[in-house]
């Protein structure tokens, strides 16, 4: 088993804490959307506040890790790649925070017949993160184990895209009772949820490239 970090336990702990924070933020995002769809305003606001706090904490941990790399010259051949990986991973919770904030600001009307679809879209998009985060963690201890997780990320990202397109077709072709502006508004919210899976895919591609790099 190849280890990327051999004598940097503090850095490993910081990276673990970073991914713990990102993962918790994404789970709170998922629950927050569910509360919004169910009309649970108090619980929704609690989840929004929690996601905002966790997003800020993830940023803080990332800056600390970045500082460690620059101050201690850790892994000069990989430092740029690792920081790019962490930065893109941070985009997942950032997208989640912005999406949940827009639910709060714009308060979209989600027709009853679309609530199950929105829940499913959130589940699929978050599934990509639930596989890419373990892939990121394992890279630092067993890079060869990354491939299996990456394949699952790519699978669920494609499933998210397919389901999102089905939703959009349903909105624009079947829901004649809605105005065009209402359809566009619903598409906007579906798109922002879908984008979380797109970021997961980008993180997976960065990981795959890093595994190839350390094999050289």
Backbone as CSV, one residue per row, in Angstrom:
resi,resn,N_x,N_y,N_z,CA_x,CA_y,CA_z,C_x,C_y,C_z
1,UNK,0.836,-1.200,0.000,0.000,0.000,0.000,0.874,1.254,0.000
2,UNK,0.670,2.120,-0.962,1.407,3.373,-1.057,0.708,4.422,-0.210
3,UNK,1.493,5.139,0.550,0.917,6.238,1.336,1.437,7.561,0.799
4,UNK,0.531,8.476,0.538,0.945,9.783,0.048,1.639,10.559,1.155
5,UNK,1.061,10.561,2.356,1.686,11.189,3.516,2.270,10.091,4.402
6,UNK,3.551,10.201,4.722,4.157,9.188,5.573,4.448,9.719,6.976
7,UNK,4.739,11.004,7.063,5.108,11.577,8.369,4.408,12.909,8.614
8,UNK,3.154,12.976,8.245,2.420,14.236,8.382,1.046,13.982,8.986
9,UNK,1.054,13.450,10.219,-0.209,13.079,10.854,-1.139,14.267,11.047
10,UNK,-0.569,15.427,11.358,-1.405,16.605,11.560,-2.120,17.012,10.276
11,UNK,-1.414,16.881,9.165,-2.027,17.219,7.880,-3.142,16.245,7.562
12,UNK,-2.904,14.955,7.806,-3.944,13.951,7.585,-5.183,14.261,8.428
13,UNK,-4.967,14.630,9.694,-6.093,14.947,10.583,-6.868,16.158,10.070
14,UNK,-6.146,17.153,9.580,-6.812,18.340,9.049,-7.630,18.010,7.810
15,UNK,-7.095,17.168,6.946,-7.823,16.777,5.738,-9.052,15.961,6.105
16,UNK,-8.912,15.071,7.080,-10.070,14.300,7.553,-11.141,15.235,8.121
17,UNK,-10.706,16.221,8.907,-11.651,17.174,9.487,-12.341,17.980,8.383
18,UNK,-11.591,18.324,7.350,-12.170,19.056,6.215,-13.268,18.233,5.557
19,UNK,-12.974,16.968,5.265,-13.972,16.134,4.589,-15.135,15.773,5.521
20,UNK,-14.873,15.653,6.820,-15.978,15.466,7.776,-16.954,16.645,7.687
21,UNK,-16.400,17.835,7.612,-17.214,19.056,7.587,-18.012,19.164,6.291
22,UNK,-17.347,18.883,5.161,-18.034,18.926,3.866,-19.170,17.905,3.834
23,UNK,-18.878,16.697,4.295,-19.885,15.637,4.284,-21.090,15.998,5.150
24,UNK,-20.832,16.529,6.324,-21.931,16.911,7.228,-22.758,18.040,6.613
25,UNK,-22.086,18.967,5.954,-22.806,20.051,5.304,-23.730,19.555,4.218
26,UNK,-23.272,18.584,3.444,-24.086,18.036,2.360,-25.284,17.255,2.898
27,UNK,-25.097,16.549,3.995,-26.219,15.828,4.609,-27.259,16.808,5.149
28,UNK,-26.797,17.912,5.722,-27.730,18.935,6.208,-28.454,19.612,5.052
29,UNK,-27.758,19.783,3.935,-28.405,20.330,2.735,-29.547,19.418,2.289
30,UNK,-29.270,18.128,2.225,-30.286,17.161,1.809,-31.510,17.236,2.712
31,UNK,-31.287,17.260,4.009,-32.405,17.343,4.958,-33.110,18.695,4.856
32,UNK,-32.329,19.749,4.572,-32.921,21.070,4.443,-33.909,21.149,3.288
33,UNK,-33.540,20.575,2.141,-34.453,20.566,0.993,-35.697,19.753,1.323
34,UNK,-35.518,18.629,2.002,-36.668,17.812,2.388,-37.618,18.589,3.293
35,UNK,-37.058,19.338,4.240,-37.904,20.153,5.133,-38.636,21.237,4.343
36,UNK,-37.953,21.839,3.368,-38.610,22.865,2.546,-39.786,22.253,1.792
37,UNK,-39.570,21.107,1.183,-40.623,20.457,0.401,-41.805,20.049,1.280
38,UNK,-41.517,19.728,2.533,-42.580,19.309,3.454,-43.221,20.480,4.193
39,UNK,-42.743,21.696,3.917,-43.324,22.867,4.560,-42.911,23.073,5.997
40,UNK,-41.792,22.446,6.405,-41.301,22.581,7.782,-40.344,23.782,7.856
41,UNK,-40.880,24.973,7.977,-40.085,26.195,7.862,-39.022,26.312,8.955
42,UNK,-39.399,26.030,10.199,-38.441,26.162,11.310,-37.265,25.210,11.109
43,UNK,-37.554,23.955,10.787,-36.502,22.962,10.581,-35.648,23.322,9.369
44,UNK,-36.295,23.845,8.319,-35.548,24.277,7.134,-34.541,25.362,7.493
45,UNK,-34.971,26.354,8.243,-34.081,27.453,8.618,-32.929,26.954,9.484
46,UNK,-33.204,25.975,10.346,-32.139,25.395,11.172,-31.081,24.730,10.298
47,UNK,-31.540,23.988,9.294,-30.607,23.309,8.396,-29.819,24.311,7.556
48,UNK,-30.485,25.370,7.117,-29.791,26.410,6.359,-28.694,27.043,7.206
49,UNK,-29.005,27.374,8.440,-27.998,27.956,9.334,-26.835,27.005,9.555
50,UNK,-27.160,25.728,9.695,-26.109,24.721,9.920,-25.204,24.599,8.697
51,UNK,-25.791,24.582,7.515,-24.990,24.491,6.282,-24.088,25.711,6.144
52,UNK,-24.611,26.879,6.451,-23.804,28.103,6.355,-22.615,28.043,7.318
53,UNK,-22.845,27.571,8.542,-21.755,27.444,9.507,-20.711,26.432,9.045
54,UNK,-21.172,25.302,8.539,-20.255,24.245,8.103,-19.467,24.672,6.869
55,UNK,-20.103,25.431,5.980,-19.391,25.920,4.801,-18.263,26.859,5.223
56,UNK,-18.545,27.725,6.196,-17.513,28.611,6.710,-16.387,27.853,7.403
57,UNK,-16.748,26.811,8.144,-15.742,25.991,8.826,-14.865,25.265,7.819
58,UNK,-15.461,24.728,6.746,-14.690,24.037,5.710,-13.693,24.993,5.063
59,UNK,-14.122,26.220,4.794,-13.219,27.226,4.216,-12.043,27.492,5.142
60,UNK,-12.324,27.598,6.428,-11.282,27.877,7.412,-10.263,26.731,7.480
61,UNK,-10.759,25.496,7.472,-9.853,24.342,7.520,-9.017,24.286,6.248
62,UNK,-9.648,24.579,5.119,-8.908,24.572,3.851,-7.762,25.591,3.884
63,UNK,-8.032,26.786,4.376,-6.986,27.814,4.439,-5.846,27.386,5.355
64,UNK,-6.186,26.689,6.449,-5.162,26.193,7.366,-4.284,25.137,6.686
65,UNK,-4.912,24.231,5.942,-4.159,23.204,5.213,-3.264,23.858,4.164
66,UNK,-3.828,24.814,3.442,-3.055,25.528,2.417,-1.838,26.192,3.040
67,UNK,-2.012,26.809,4.199,-0.907,27.462,4.895,0.168,26.460,5.297
68,UNK,-0.254,25.278,5.769,0.700,24.225,6.147,1.554,23.803,4.952
69,UNK,0.907,23.650,3.799,1.644,23.238,2.603,2.711,24.268,2.235
70,UNK,2.348,25.545,2.312,3.287,26.594,1.914,4.394,26.793,2.945
71,UNK,4.034,26.716,4.230,5.025,26.950,5.291,6.022,25.810,5.418
72,UNK,5.538,24.574,5.260,6.382,23.412,5.523,6.823,22.687,4.252
73,UNK,6.486,23.258,3.096,6.892,22.683,1.808,6.525,21.200,1.702
74,UNK,5.294,20.883,2.059,4.854,19.495,2.020,4.633,19.044,0.576
75,UNK,5.126,17.874,0.254,4.880,17.230,-1.040,4.942,18.216,-2.216
76,UNK,6.097,18.806,-2.465,6.184,19.828,-3.516,5.706,19.353,-4.879
77,UNK,5.841,18.050,-5.172,5.408,17.536,-6.480,3.895,17.357,-6.584
78,UNK,3.239,17.312,-5.416,1.796,17.063,-5.410,0.979,18.166,-4.752
79,UNK,1.653,19.123,-4.143,0.937,20.112,-3.336,-0.114,20.872,-4.145
80,UNK,0.239,21.276,-5.379,-0.714,21.993,-6.210,-1.942,21.154,-6.523
81,UNK,-1.718,19.862,-6.818,-2.826,18.952,-7.132,-3.722,18.740,-5.921
82,UNK,-3.104,18.563,-4.745,-3.880,18.307,-3.534,-4.715,19.534,-3.166
83,UNK,-4.123,20.706,-3.265,-4.871,21.925,-2.947,-6.004,22.148,-3.951
84,UNK,-5.760,21.812,-5.207,-6.828,21.926,-6.207,-7.952,20.938,-5.895
85,UNK,-7.569,19.735,-5.463,-8.565,18.731,-5.078,-9.430,19.231,-3.921
86,UNK,-8.785,19.786,-2.902,-9.520,20.284,-1.743,-10.395,21.485,-2.115
87,UNK,-9.868,22.343,-2.974,-10.629,23.517,-3.402,-11.887,23.110,-4.163
88,UNK,-11.761,22.132,-5.065,-12.931,21.652,-5.804,-13.897,20.923,-4.881
89,UNK,-13.351,20.196,-3.907,-14.215,19.516,-2.931,-15.006,20.535,-2.124
90,UNK,-14.371,21.661,-1.807,-15.052,22.729,-1.082,-16.204,23.303,-1.903
91,UNK,-16.076,23.234,-3.230,-17.150,23.729,-4.101,-18.455,22.953,-3.895
92,UNK,-18.355,21.685,-3.465,-19.577,20.899,-3.254,-20.437,21.512,-2.159
93,UNK,-19.819,21.834,-1.035,-20.601,22.416,0.064,-20.974,23.860,-0.263
94,UNK,-20.131,24.541,-1.044,-20.464,25.902,-1.455,-21.706,25.917,-2.344
95,UNK,-21.765,24.981,-3.293,-22.952,24.863,-4.156,-24.191,24.548,-3.325
96,UNK,-24.023,23.662,-2.352,-25.152,23.279,-1.497,-25.667,24.482,-0.706
97,UNK,-24.739,25.253,-0.154,-25.146,26.434,0.622,-25.891,27.434,-0.257
98,UNK,-25.368,27.693,-1.444,-26.007,28.663,-2.341,-27.389,28.179,-2.775
99,UNK,-27.493,26.876,-3.052,-28.785,26.330,-3.470,-29.817,26.462,-2.359
100,UNK,-29.432,26.088,-1.138,-30.374,26.157,-0.017,-30.730,27.616,0.286
101,UNK,-29.762,28.512,0.132,-30.026,29.938,0.352,-31.051,30.464,-0.644
102,UNK,-30.975,29.980,-1.893,-31.931,30.429,-2.900,-33.346,29.921,-2.605
103,UNK,-33.446,28.727,-2.039,-34.764,28.258,-1.590,-35.334,29.235,-0.563
104,UNK,-34.468,29.720,0.326,-34.900,30.642,1.370,-35.274,32.000,0.785
105,UNK,-34.464,32.509,-0.124,-34.674,33.847,-0.675,-35.871,33.893,-1.627
106,UNK,-35.937,32.921,-2.541,-36.953,32.976,-3.600,-38.230,32.215,-3.265
107,UNK,-38.145,31.326,-2.275,-39.325,30.587,-1.806,-40.161,30.036,-2.976
108,UNK,-39.555,29.181,-3.802,-40.263,28.703,-4.995,-41.484,27.852,-4.646
109,UNK,-42.496,27.960,-5.468,-43.662,27.093,-5.308,-43.378,25.788,-6.033
110,UNK,-43.291,24.688,-5.270,-43.046,23.370,-5.857,-44.383,22.634,-5.910
111,UNK,-44.925,22.399,-7.096,-46.194,21.670,-7.194,-46.098,20.306,-6.511
112,UNK,-47.204,19.872,-5.937,-47.230,18.607,-5.200,-46.693,17.452,-6.027
113,UNK,-47.045,17.425,-7.330,-46.632,16.299,-8.175,-45.132,16.312,-8.502
114,UNK,-44.430,17.381,-8.101,-42.980,17.443,-8.343,-42.149,17.238,-7.078
115,UNK,-42.797,17.185,-5.920,-42.028,17.088,-4.680,-41.246,15.784,-4.587
116,UNK,-41.845,14.688,-5.013,-41.133,13.398,-5.019,-39.945,13.472,-5.971
117,UNK,-40.134,14.129,-7.116,-39.051,14.257,-8.095,-37.892,15.082,-7.531
118,UNK,-38.209,16.180,-6.857,-37.144,16.989,-6.278,-36.394,16.219,-5.194
119,UNK,-37.119,15.462,-4.393,-36.464,14.634,-3.383,-35.519,13.621,-4.020
120,UNK,-35.982,12.991,-5.097,-35.159,11.996,-5.788,-33.926,12.635,-6.413
121,UNK,-34.087,13.824,-6.977,-32.950,14.514,-7.578,-31.889,14.841,-6.522
122,UNK,-32.344,15.301,-5.361,-31.413,15.585,-4.268,-30.689,14.309,-3.845
123,UNK,-31.422,13.218,-3.698,-30.817,11.951,-3.277,-29.741,11.497,-4.255
124,UNK,-30.034,11.576,-5.550,-29.068,11.146,-6.560,-27.833,12.036,-6.560
125,UNK,-28.051,13.340,-6.496,-26.922,14.266,-6.519,-26.028,14.072,-5.298
126,UNK,-26.642,13.885,-4.135,-25.864,13.683,-2.913,-25.168,12.316,-2.911
127,UNK,-25.748,11.331,-3.589,-25.079,10.029,-3.708,-23.709,10.155,-4.362
128,UNK,-23.576,11.071,-5.320,-22.254,11.246,-5.942,-21.242,11.729,-4.910
129,UNK,-21.662,12.613,-4.019,-20.744,13.121,-2.992,-20.422,12.037,-1.967
130,UNK,-21.384,11.153,-1.726,-21.164,10.092,-0.741,-20.168,9.049,-1.230
131,UNK,-19.867,9.071,-2.510,-18.822,8.195,-3.031,-17.523,8.940,-3.309
132,UNK,-17.618,10.216,-3.681,-16.380,10.935,-3.986,-15.619,11.299,-2.713
133,UNK,-16.318,11.544,-1.618,-15.615,11.888,-0.377,-14.785,10.709,0.142
134,UNK,-15.315,9.474,0.196,-14.450,8.349,0.562,-13.276,8.167,-0.407
135,UNK,-13.500,8.464,-1.683,-12.419,8.362,-2.662,-11.309,9.354,-2.333
136,UNK,-11.690,10.562,-1.933,-10.698,11.566,-1.547,-9.940,11.134,-0.301
137,UNK,-10.655,10.600,0.658,-10.006,10.160,1.899,-8.995,9.047,1.626
138,UNK,-9.416,8.068,0.836,-8.589,6.885,0.632,-7.363,7.193,-0.223
139,UNK,-7.426,8.239,-1.013,-6.273,8.596,-1.844,-5.014,8.769,-1.007
140,UNK,-5.170,9.329,0.199,-4.012,9.659,1.016,-3.426,8.459,1.747
141,UNK,-4.109,7.336,1.757,-3.593,6.139,2.428,-3.459,4.949,1.485
142,UNK,-4.331,4.861,0.484,-4.312,3.732,-0.436,-4.814,4.186,-1.804
143,UNK,-3.974,4.894,-2.564,-4.412,5.461,-3.843,-5.008,4.452,-4.811
144,UNK,-4.581,3.204,-4.714,-5.098,2.187,-5.631,-6.571,1.879,-5.361
145,UNK,-7.054,2.261,-4.196,-8.457,2.009,-3.869,-9.412,3.073,-4.394
146,UNK,-8.852,4.109,-5.034,-9.673,5.223,-5.522,-10.591,4.796,-6.661
147,UNK,-10.110,3.923,-7.545,-10.812,3.609,-8.792,-12.245,3.140,-8.572
148,UNK,-12.462,2.237,-7.611,-13.815,1.697,-7.385,-14.794,2.801,-6.997
149,UNK,-14.351,3.714,-6.155,-15.220,4.818,-5.747,-15.502,5.757,-6.920
150,UNK,-14.483,6.020,-7.726,-14.646,6.924,-8.867,-15.684,6.381,-9.839
151,UNK,-15.668,5.082,-10.072,-16.649,4.484,-10.984,-18.078,4.719,-10.493
152,UNK,-18.272,4.639,-9.182,-19.608,4.869,-8.614,-20.009,6.336,-8.721
153,UNK,-19.031,7.230,-8.541,-19.318,8.661,-8.705,-19.807,8.937,-10.116
154,UNK,-19.095,8.397,-11.103,-19.458,8.635,-12.499,-20.815,8.030,-12.828
155,UNK,-21.107,6.868,-12.244,-22.405,6.228,-12.471,-23.539,7.110,-11.945
156,UNK,-23.415,7.559,-10.695,-24.500,8.335,-10.096,-24.599,9.736,-10.704
157,UNK,-23.478,10.266,-11.205,-23.552,11.561,-11.890,-24.374,11.430,-13.173
158,UNK,-24.169,10.332,-13.902,-24.970,10.111,-15.116,-26.434,9.903,-14.766
159,UNK,-26.704,9.173,-13.674,-28.084,8.960,-13.248,-28.744,10.281,-12.843
160,UNK,-27.970,11.146,-12.198,-28.493,12.464,-11.821,-28.861,13.264,-13.062
161,UNK,-27.974,13.264,-14.053,-28.240,13.983,-15.312,-29.499,13.455,-15.994
162,UNK,-29.605,12.145,-16.058,-30.766,11.546,-16.734,-32.060,11.907,-16.022
163,UNK,-32.034,11.805,-14.697,-33.260,12.103,-13.952,-33.606,13.587,-14.040
164,UNK,-32.592,14.450,-14.004,-32.836,15.888,-14.121,-33.476,16.218,-15.463
165,UNK,-33.005,15.574,-16.521,-33.593,15.812,-17.841,-35.038,15.315,-17.907
166,UNK,-35.306,14.190,-17.250,-36.685,13.694,-17.188,-37.584,14.709,-16.482
167,UNK,-37.085,15.263,-15.380,-37.845,16.270,-14.646,-38.144,17.487,-15.516
168,UNK,-37.135,17.945,-16.227,-37.306,19.147,-17.051,-38.302,18.901,-18.184
169,UNK,-38.225,17.718,-18.780,-39.208,17.392,-19.830,-40.618,17.359,-19.247
170,UNK,-40.739,16.785,-18.057,-42.039,16.731,-17.393,-42.568,18.135,-17.135
171,UNK,-41.699,19.018,-16.637,-42.105,20.384,-16.323,-42.559,21.125,-17.580
172,UNK,-41.784,21.019,-18.665,-42.068,21.822,-19.859,-43.077,21.193,-20.807
173,UNK,-43.217,19.879,-20.783,-44.094,19.219,-21.752,-45.421,18.734,-21.170
174,UNK,-45.436,18.505,-19.867,-46.633,17.897,-19.289,-47.415,18.813,-18.356
175,UNK,-46.751,19.804,-17.804,-47.404,20.628,-16.779,-47.940,21.917,-17.411
176,UNK,-48.979,21.755,-18.198,-49.548,22.882,-18.945,-50.198,23.927,-18.047
177,UNK,-50.492,23.548,-16.824,-51.138,24.506,-15.908,-50.166,25.582,-15.410
178,UNK,-48.857,25.365,-15.650,-47.855,26.321,-15.190,-47.530,27.348,-16.270
179,UNK,-47.261,28.564,-15.847,-46.778,29.590,-16.765,-45.333,29.273,-17.150
180,UNK,-44.885,29.834,-18.278,-43.500,29.612,-18.714,-42.517,30.098,-17.662
181,UNK,-42.814,31.225,-17.021,-41.926,31.760,-15.979,-41.832,30.804,-14.795
182,UNK,-42.938,30.146,-14.456,-42.940,29.181,-13.358,-42.119,27.946,-13.732
183,UNK,-42.237,27.516,-14.972,-41.455,26.366,-15.441,-39.958,26.680,-15.393
184,UNK,-39.603,27.882,-15.850,-38.195,28.278,-15.840,-37.658,28.355,-14.414
185,UNK,-38.492,28.801,-13.479,-38.083,28.901,-12.078,-37.805,27.512,-11.503
186,UNK,-38.662,26.562,-11.795,-38.462,25.196,-11.316,-37.211,24.581,-11.925
187,UNK,-36.993,24.840,-13.214,-35.784,24.326,-13.881,-34.532,24.883,-13.213
188,UNK,-34.587,26.150,-12.830,-33.458,26.814,-12.175,-33.070,26.084,-10.886
189,UNK,-34.063,25.722,-10.088,-33.767,25.039,-8.828,-33.282,23.608,-9.060
190,UNK,-33.852,22.947,-10.061,-33.374,21.606,-10.404,-31.917,21.663,-10.867
191,UNK,-31.596,22.673,-11.651,-30.234,22.819,-12.175,-29.220,22.987,-11.053
192,UNK,-29.553,23.793,-10.050,-28.600,24.029,-8.966,-28.374,22.776,-8.122
193,UNK,-29.396,21.968,-7.963,-29.219,20.692,-7.253,-28.349,19.757,-8.089
194,UNK,-28.621,19.716,-9.373,-27.870,18.858,-10.297,-26.390,19.232,-10.321
195,UNK,-26.084,20.508,-10.179,-24.700,20.973,-10.276,-23.800,20.401,-9.186
196,UNK,-24.371,19.999,-8.060,-23.561,19.384,-7.001,-22.936,18.094,-7.520
197,UNK,-23.695,17.323,-8.291,-23.153,16.088,-8.857,-22.088,16.390,-9.903
198,UNK,-22.228,17.501,-10.626,-21.218,17.888,-11.610,-19.889,18.192,-10.932
199,UNK,-19.944,18.846,-9.776,-18.715,19.133,-9.033,-18.091,17.830,-8.534
200,UNK,-18.926,16.896,-8.080,-18.420,15.591,-7.637,-17.674,14.893,-8.770
201,UNK,-18.231,14.967,-9.959,-17.577,14.361,-11.119,-16.219,15.025,-11.377
202,UNK,-16.169,16.355,-11.281,-14.905,17.066,-11.495,-13.860,16.635,-10.462
203,UNK,-14.283,16.471,-9.210,-13.375,16.005,-8.154,-12.870,14.599,-8.482
204,UNK,-13.753,13.738,-8.957,-13.372,12.366,-9.312,-12.322,12.354,-10.420
205,UNK,-12.470,13.239,-11.404,-11.486,13.305,-12.495,-10.130,13.801,-11.986
206,UNK,-10.146,14.760,-11.066,-8.891,15.232,-10.473,-8.194,14.087,-9.737
207,UNK,-8.971,13.325,-8.970,-8.414,12.184,-8.237,-7.780,11.172,-9.179
208,UNK,-8.479,10.838,-10.255,-7.966,9.853,-11.213,-6.633,10.316,-11.796
209,UNK,-6.537,11.600,-12.107,-5.296,12.147,-12.662,-4.181,12.101,-11.627
210,UNK,-4.515,12.332,-10.366,-3.497,12.298,-9.315,-2.968,10.896,-9.076
211,UNK,-3.849,9.909,-9.160,-3.418,8.514,-9.011,-2.427,8.162,-10.125
212,UNK,-2.741,8.556,-11.333,-1.829,8.299,-12.452,-0.490,8.991,-12.241
213,UNK,-0.529,10.190,-11.705,0.693,10.972,-11.507,1.636,10.316,-10.507
214,UNK,1.103,9.780,-9.416,2.001,9.195,-8.404,2.511,7.826,-8.835
215,UNK,1.896,7.238,-9.861,2.405,5.965,-10.392,3.651,6.173,-11.257
216,UNK,3.833,7.388,-11.773,4.944,7.663,-12.710,6.280,7.695,-11.985
